[in-house]
Structures are given as C-alpha cells and as structure tokens.
Amino acid sequence: MVAQDASRNGQMLVHADGEAHGGSPRAMTPARWRMAGWRRRRSGVAVAAVLAMGLVLAACGGDDSGDGANDDGTSNDDGADGAADGDVSDAEQGADDAADGTVSVEHVLGEAEVPAAPERVVALDPYASLPTALAAGADVVGTSYQPFGDPFPPYVDASNDEIEDVGWLTELNVERIATLDPDVIVGLESMVEPHYDQLQQIAPTVALPLDSTEWKETLATVGSAIGRSEQVAQSLESYAERAADLAAQLDESGASDEPVSLLNIRAVDDLRVYTESCATEVLGDLGMTMHLAEETPEDGNRVDLSLERLTDADAATMFYFVGSTGTDPEDAQATFAEVAESPLWDSMTVVEQGDAHEVDSEWWFNCGSVEAAELILDDVESYLVEQ
C-alpha cells in the first residue's frame, strides 16, 4: 500500500496535506451497472456528465473532507447473503457477464463490472496500482504525479510523455480523467471515495483497501480490475519464492533471531517505530519480528517517540528512513542531521555497532507493490547477508 501510517492494521488515508495518514474507510452501497448501455460512451459525454455533477455538488454545498469510517479497511460482501427468491443465479450472471465481455470485481466501495480486457487504464495512485498495472503490461493513460522530484517512484518504468497527470493524491482532476476515455479506473479508496459517483460515470471504478498490510490481496484486486490476474499472480509467486530463499539464509545466519526496529524520522519530535505496515509484512515474510510490537496501541500500527525517547528504538538491527510521502527531500535530510547530532543517537547500541541502516522511503514507506517489495528484499540482502 502503498504509504502507511497510524491506524488499525496500517490503514492509509490521504489527508488534505497530501500526506498518507491512518484512517478508516466509509462503507458505501455497492454500485453495479450493465456495460452495454454505456460502454461506448465517449469522452465528450463523460466530461459533460462530470461537469453537470460538479454543478449539482456546488449548489448543495457538499463537503468531501471526511476522515473515513470502517476500521478494518475491508469491503462488505453481504449482498449475496440477502438475495431474494427469483434473483438471477451467480452462474447465470457469470454467463451474462462473459457474453458482454465483462467481469465482476468486488472492492471496498462495492462491486464493478469491468471489461474483461480493458485497453485504457487510469491507475490513480503511483505506489500500488500504477507499478502493478505497468508490470502486468496494461496501457496506463493516467495517474497521480508525485509532488517532489520525479513524477513516479524509482521502481516505476514510465515517463510523463506516456502517462497523463490526473492530479496529486488529494487533488484529483476528474475532468481530465474523463478526457482520457479510460475503460477502467482503479486506485486507493481514499482517492476514489470523494469522487466515486463522478468517476463511475466515466468508467467502471475499483477502490483498493487502505490496509497496507494487505498489499498482496490488494494487488490481486488490481489484477482483476485490469484484466491481468495471471500476470499479477505470477509476479507475487516470484516474490514469494525469492522471499523464502532469503528467509532461509537469514535463519541460517541467525540474522532473523532478534526483533528488527523500523524507524521513520519525520521531525525532531516526530519519530515513529512501525510495527505493522507493508514493509513489516515483507520483513515478516523473511521470518523477522518487529521491535516494540507488543507496545503498539491496539488501534495503531506504530509506536510514537519523542527525541527524549529515541533510545527506545534501539534493537539488534535497525532500518531507518527519513520523511515520507509529500516530504521535501531537503527538509527531510535537515531533520535527520538534527536528530543525528543528538548524543542519544550515538548512544544507541545499534548505531555503535554499525547495525543501523538507512533505507529509502520511496519503497519502505510507499511499498504497496511487488516492485517496491523486491527493493526491500534487495536492502535486507545487502545489509544482512552480503556484508
């Protein structure tokens, strides 16, 4: 998921500051439609519908700013349980869908009928849906650009000449999305939900769960949405094989015997030891356990420390990264310099022994894809096996 922050099980929610924060998603009524009635609608009609919706929302004085609800980050799958007598059977519905060239994809905001082989994909977030769709061979026509440095994370093989910018995480340009004439739209729930009704008028829309610890399940949903489930499954299988091999090496050397500390330095008085996130899930696949896991609040995914408590992050091994999504790299390094100048930093055993390793937030914080997870494996192998 992509970025993670404090909330139950590492859920993510993008706030108005462009940062990924902990939160919980609101449940919404499932939306279904038949593709045949609107599948050939072109972008001019879609733009008009979006603009009309915008006028209605403005007149009503609507507010998109919510902070989420549902604290498990999962979708409601109760619709089938309440099916009335005489409803079309699942088999009959599946046959109808196949005849229409569509597949049904359940997601956290409902259910979508998507083309079985969509040709034009808008992957709203650059951390989970974008790298996954590109690696699977999808034609991605739009995504969110990062606010600093390169428009895409370093593990995304694309250029801004090929993929249109549809606005940063909290500032989606729905009208621009409509002009891209996508066959399917997929992205994090926190990005989709404020614009859900409008996006559905443009193309079938699939919202991804905010729980970053479920990144593998999330990628499976992406695969279904873009018509490339097999390719995504193969990618996950390759990752699992490599993780298992590396786990065996760490076990043999004893490197996974002691808990590992994952420290995020945000500010001098904003130090976070993550215990549940996409990165800790990768470390878990390597047989590692997380330092301070037992001290994590029940509804959180980390332990917050002030500078005075910095030594609480001390462990046999530490991986640390500076800043996060939306952080200016120069500001992040200035913050780290201030923390590193504290005598408490040098007093930690893990620092004295040279077992504190700086890693990149681009894939340790924004790690909701196989490509990011593979880079985490690279770091662990480099620091704990090859040294």
NORMO-V966790 format. One record per pair of residues at least 12 apart in sequence whose C-alpha atoms are under 8 Angstrom apart, sorted by the first residue. I is the first residue (numbers start at 1). J is the second residue. D is the distance in whole Angstrom. If there is no record, write none. Layout:
BEGIN
I,J,D / I,J,D
END
This chain:
BEGIN
1,127,7 / 1,128,6 / 1,210,7 / 1,211,7 / 1,212,4 / 1,213,7 / 1,214,8 / 1,215,5 / 1,218,8 / 1,278,6 / 1,366,6 / 1,367,6 / 1,368,3 / 1,369,7 / 2,127,5 / 2,128,5 / 2,212,6 / 2,215,7 / 2,278,7 / 2,365,7 / 2,366,5 / 2,367,5 / 2,368,3 / 2,369,7 / 3,20,6 / 3,21,8 / 3,127,8 / 3,212,7 / 3,325,7 / 3,365,5 / 3,366,4 / 3,367,7 / 3,368,7 / 4,20,6 / 4,21,7 / 4,22,7 / 4,211,8 / 4,212,6 / 4,277,6 / 4,278,7 / 4,365,6 / 4,366,7 / 5,20,7 / 5,21,5 / 5,22,5 / 5,277,8 / 5,301,7 / 5,302,8 / 6,21,7 / 6,22,5 / 6,23,8 / 6,300,5 / 6,301,5 / 6,302,6 / 7,22,4 / 7,23,6 / 7,24,8 / 7,299,6 / 7,300,4 / 7,301,6 / 8,22,8 / 8,23,8 / 8,71,7 / 8,72,7 / 8,298,7 / 8,299,4 / 8,300,5 / 8,301,6 / 9,72,7 / 9,211,6 / 9,212,8 / 9,213,7 / 9,276,6 / 9,277,7 / 9,299,7 / 9,300,7 / 9,301,6 / 10,22,7 / 10,210,8 / 10,211,5 / 10,212,6 / 10,213,6 / 10,276,6 / 10,277,5 / 10,278,8 / 10,300,7 / 10,301,5 / 11,23,6 / 11,24,7 / 11,73,7 / 11,210,5 / 11,211,4 / 11,212,6 / 11,213,8 / 12,24,8 / 12,190,8 / 12,210,5 / 12,211,6 / 12,212,7 / 13,67,8 / 13,68,8 / 13,190,5 / 13,210,7 / 14,169,7 / 14,170,7 / 14,190,6 / 14,191,7 / 15,67,8 / 15,170,7 / 16,65,8 / 16,170,6 / 17,170,8 / 18,168,7 / 18,169,6 / 18,170,6 / 18,325,8 / 18,326,6 / 19,324,8 / 19,325,6 / 19,326,6 / 20,325,7 / 23,67,6 / 23,68,6 / 23,69,7 / 23,71,8 / 24,67,7 / 24,68,5 / 24,69,5 / 24,70,5 / 24,71,5 / 24,72,7 / 24,73,6 / 24,210,7 / 25,67,8 / 25,68,4 / 25,69,5 / 25,70,5 / 25,71,7 / 25,73,6 / 25,189,7 / 25,190,7 / 25,210,7 / 26,68,5 / 26,69,4 / 26,70,5 / 27,69,7 / 27,70,6 / 27,75,7 / 27,76,7 / 27,108,7 / 27,109,6 / 28,109,5 / 28,110,7 / 29,109,7 / 29,110,6 / 30,109,6 / 30,110,4 / 30,111,6 / 31,110,6 / 31,111,6 / 31,112,7 / 32,110,8 / 32,111,6 / 32,112,6 / 32,113,7 / 33,112,7 / 33,113,7 / 34,113,7 / 35,100,7 / 35,102,7 / 35,113,7 / 35,114,8 / 35,115,8 / 36,100,7 / 39,203,8 / 42,181,6 / 43,178,6 / 43,179,5 / 43,180,7 / 43,181,5 / 43,202,8 / 44,179,7 / 46,178,6 / 46,179,8 / 46,201,7 / 46,202,5 / 47,175,6 / 47,178,6 / 47,179,7 / 47,202,8 / 49,198,8 / 49,201,7 / 50,174,7 / 50,175,7 / 50,178,8 / 50,198,6 / 50,201,7 / 50,202,8 / 51,175,7 / 53,198,7 / 64,194,5 / 65,194,8 / 72,211,8 / 73,108,8 / 73,209,6 / 73,210,6 / 73,211,6 / 74,108,6 / 74,209,6 / 75,106,8 / 75,107,6 / 75,108,4 / 75,109,6 / 75,110,7 / 75,209,8 / 76,108,7 / 76,109,8 / 76,110,7 / 97,113,8 / 101,115,6 / 101,116,5 / 101,117,8 / 102,114,5 / 102,115,4 / 102,116,5 / 103,115,6 / 103,116,6 / 105,206,8 / 105,221,7 / 105,224,7 / 105,225,6 / 106,206,8 / 107,206,6 / 107,207,6 / 107,208,6 / 107,209,8 / 107,221,8 / 108,189,7 / 108,207,6 / 108,208,6 / 108,209,6 / 109,189,8 / 109,193,8 / 109,206,8 / 109,207,6 / 111,206,8 / 112,204,6 / 112,205,6 / 112,206,7 / 113,204,6 / 114,183,8 / 114,184,7 / 114,204,6 / 114,225,7 / 115,183,7 / 115,184,8 / 115,227,7 / 116,226,8 / 116,227,5 / 117,226,7 / 117,227,5 / 117,228,8 / 118,183,5 / 118,184,7 / 118,226,6 / 118,227,6 / 119,138,7 / 119,139,6 / 119,182,8 / 119,183,6 / 120,138,8 / 120,139,6 / 120,140,6 / 120,141,6 / 120,181,7 / 120,182,5 / 120,183,5 / 120,184,7 / 121,138,7 / 121,139,6 / 121,140,5 / 121,141,6 / 121,142,7 / 121,182,5 / 121,183,6 / 121,184,5 / 121,185,6 / 121,186,8 / 121,226,7 / 122,140,6 / 122,141,6 / 122,142,5 / 122,143,6 / 122,177,8 / 122,182,6 / 122,184,6 / 122,185,5 / 122,186,6 / 123,140,7 / 123,141,8 / 123,142,6 / 123,143,5 / 123,144,8 / 123,185,6 / 123,186,5 / 123,187,6 / 124,142,7 / 124,143,5 / 124,144,6 / 124,166,8 / 124,169,8 / 124,185,7 / 124,186,6 / 124,187,5 / 124,188,7 / 124,191,7 / 125,143,6 / 125,144,6 / 125,169,7 / 125,187,5 / 125,188,6 / 125,191,8 / 126,143,6 / 126,144,6 / 126,145,7 / 126,146,8 / 126,152,6 / 126,153,7 / 127,153,7 / 127,366,6 / 127,367,7 / 127,368,6 / 127,369,7 / 128,187,8 / 128,219,7 / 128,367,8 / 128,368,5 / 128,369,5 / 129,186,7 / 129,187,6 / 129,219,7 / 129,222,6 / 129,369,8 / 130,143,7 / 130,156,8 / 131,155,7 / 131,156,5 / 131,157,8 / 131,369,7 / 131,371,7 / 132,219,7 / 132,222,7 / 132,223,8 / 132,232,7 / 132,369,6 / 132,370,7 / 132,371,8 / 133,222,7 / 133,223,7 / 133,226,7 / 134,156,8 / 134,157,8 / 136,228,6 / 136,231,5 / 136,232,6 / 138,226,7 / 138,228,8 / 140,163,6 / 141,162,7 / 141,163,5 / 141,164,6 / 141,180,7 / 141,182,8 / 142,163,5 / 142,164,4 / 142,165,6 / 142,166,6 / 142,177,7 / 142,180,7 / 143,163,7 / 143,164,6 / 143,165,6 / 143,166,6 / 143,167,8 / 144,165,6 / 144,166,5 / 144,167,5 / 144,168,5 / 144,169,6 / 144,172,8 / 145,165,6 / 145,166,8 / 145,167,7 / 145,168,6 / 146,168,7 / 146,326,7 / 147,168,7 / 147,326,6 / 148,326,7 / 148,327,8 / 148,328,6 / 148,329,8 / 153,362,6 / 154,362,7 / 155,371,6 / 155,372,7 / 169,191,6 / 170,191,7 / 172,191,8 / 174,195,8 / 174,198,8 / 174,199,7 / 178,202,6 / 181,202,7 / 181,203,8 / 182,202,7 / 182,203,6 / 183,203,6 / 183,204,7 / 184,203,5 / 184,204,5 / 184,205,6 / 184,206,8 / 184,225,7 / 184,226,7 / 185,199,8 / 185,203,6 / 185,204,6 / 185,205,5 / 185,206,6 / 186,205,6 / 186,206,5 / 186,207,6 / 186,208,7 / 186,222,7 / 186,225,7 / 187,206,7 / 187,207,5 / 187,208,6 / 188,207,5 / 188,208,5 / 188,209,6 / 188,210,7 / 189,207,5 / 189,208,5 / 189,209,6 / 189,210,6 / 190,210,7 / 192,207,6 / 193,207,8 / 206,225,7 / 208,221,7 / 208,222,8 / 212,277,6 / 212,278,5 / 212,368,7 / 213,276,7 / 213,277,5 / 213,278,5 / 213,280,8 / 213,281,6 / 214,278,7 / 215,278,6 / 215,368,5 / 215,369,7 / 216,236,7 / 216,369,8 / 219,232,7 / 219,369,7 / 220,232,7 / 220,233,7 / 235,370,7 / 236,370,7 / 239,370,7 / 239,373,8 / 239,374,7 / 243,285,6 / 243,286,6 / 243,377,7 / 244,285,7 / 244,286,7 / 246,286,7 / 246,377,8 / 246,381,7 / 247,285,7 / 247,286,4 / 247,287,6 / 248,286,8 / 249,385,7 / 250,286,8 / 250,287,8 / 250,384,8 / 250,385,7 / 251,287,8 / 255,384,7 / 256,286,8 / 256,287,6 / 256,288,5 / 256,289,8 / 257,288,7 / 258,288,8 / 258,289,7 / 258,316,6 / 258,317,8 / 259,288,6 / 259,289,5 / 259,290,5 / 259,291,5 / 259,315,7 / 259,316,7 / 259,317,7 / 260,288,7 / 260,289,6 / 260,290,5 / 260,291,5 / 260,315,6 / 260,316,7 / 260,317,5 / 260,318,6 / 260,319,8 / 261,273,7 / 261,274,8 / 261,290,6 / 261,291,5 / 261,292,8 / 261,313,6 / 261,314,7 / 261,315,6 / 261,316,8 / 261,317,6 / 261,318,5 / 261,319,6 / 261,320,8 / 262,274,6 / 262,275,7 / 262,280,8 / 262,290,8 / 262,291,8 / 262,318,6 / 262,319,5 / 262,320,6 / 263,313,7 / 263,318,7 / 263,319,6 / 263,320,5 / 263,321,7 / 264,320,6 / 264,321,5 / 264,322,6 / 264,323,7 / 265,320,7 / 265,321,6 / 265,322,5 / 265,323,6 / 265,335,8 / 265,336,7 / 266,322,6 / 266,323,5 / 266,324,7 / 266,332,7 / 266,335,7 / 267,332,8 / 267,335,6 / 267,336,8 / 268,306,7 / 268,307,6 / 268,335,6 / 268,336,8 / 268,338,7 / 268,339,6 / 269,305,7 / 269,306,5 / 269,307,5 / 270,304,7 / 270,305,7 / 270,306,6 / 270,307,8 / 271,304,6 / 271,305,5 / 271,306,6 / 271,307,7 / 271,310,8 / 272,302,6 / 272,303,6 / 272,304,5 / 272,305,6 / 273,292,8 / 273,302,5 / 273,303,5 / 273,304,6 / 273,305,8 / 273,313,7 / 274,301,6 / 274,302,4 / 274,303,7 / 275,290,6 / 275,291,7 / 275,292,7 / 275,293,5 / 275,296,7 / 275,301,6 / 275,302,5 / 275,303,8 / 276,301,5 / 276,302,7 / 277,301,7 / 278,364,8 / 278,365,8 / 278,367,6 / 278,368,6 / 279,364,6 / 279,365,7 / 279,367,6 / 279,373,7 / 279,376,7 / 282,373,7 / 282,376,8 / 282,377,8 / 291,313,8 / 291,315,7 / 292,313,8 / 307,339,8 / 308,344,8 / 310,344,7 / 310,345,7 / 311,344,7 / 311,345,7 / 311,347,8 / 311,348,6 / 314,348,6 / 314,349,7 / 314,350,6 / 315,349,8 / 315,350,6 / 316,349,8 / 316,350,6 / 316,355,7 / 317,350,6 / 317,355,5 / 317,356,6 / 318,350,7 / 318,355,6 / 318,356,5 / 318,357,6 / 319,356,6 / 319,357,5 / 319,358,6 / 319,359,6 / 320,356,7 / 320,357,6 / 320,358,5 / 320,359,6 / 321,358,6 / 321,359,5 / 321,360,6 / 321,361,6 / 321,364,8 / 322,335,8 / 322,336,7 / 322,360,8 / 322,361,7 / 323,361,7 / 324,361,6 / 324,362,8 / 324,365,6 / 325,361,8 / 325,362,8 / 325,365,8 / 325,366,7 / 357,383,7 / 359,379,7 / 363,375,7 / 363,376,7 / 364,376,7
END
